[in-house]
Amino acid sequence: MATLLTEREEDRLVSACRTTVGDSLRSITYFTRDDFEQLYLRSDLERDADLSTFVGHEWREFKTTQAAYETSELGEYEYTIRKFENGFLVRMTTDSGGVFVTTDGLTLSNFDELAMAAKGVLEDHEH
């Protein structure tokens, strides 16, 4: 089974996301191919999301589409944004794991900042 984040890495990831998007942050879930952990859930939200289904879908989709984008003229893949009726899901991944963050409405520059902050913690974890 893959190693999940250390407590220090969890704190850094939550802090980076909270600092970047403030009260718009809804939740943070770190995942690997084999496991996941919800690191943050805003207090006004219910703990009723089917996270295992979300994680399974996000991991499979990333691995399936990763090869398709390797030679794209658009450049290297950075992150995925999904829009829902009540907010957004932003997914950032590395070779061994990833994180999806849910938020209320944000601007594109907010998503860029959020992705850079979260991905920095993920990349530090891999090294």
Secondary structure, 3 states (H helix, E strand, C coil): CCCCCCHHHHHHHHHHHHHHHHHHEEEEEEEECCCEEEEEECCCCCCCCCHHHHHHHHHHHHHHHHHHHCCCCCCCCCCEEEEECCEEEEEEECCCEEEEEEECCCCHHHHHHHHHHHHHHHHHHHC
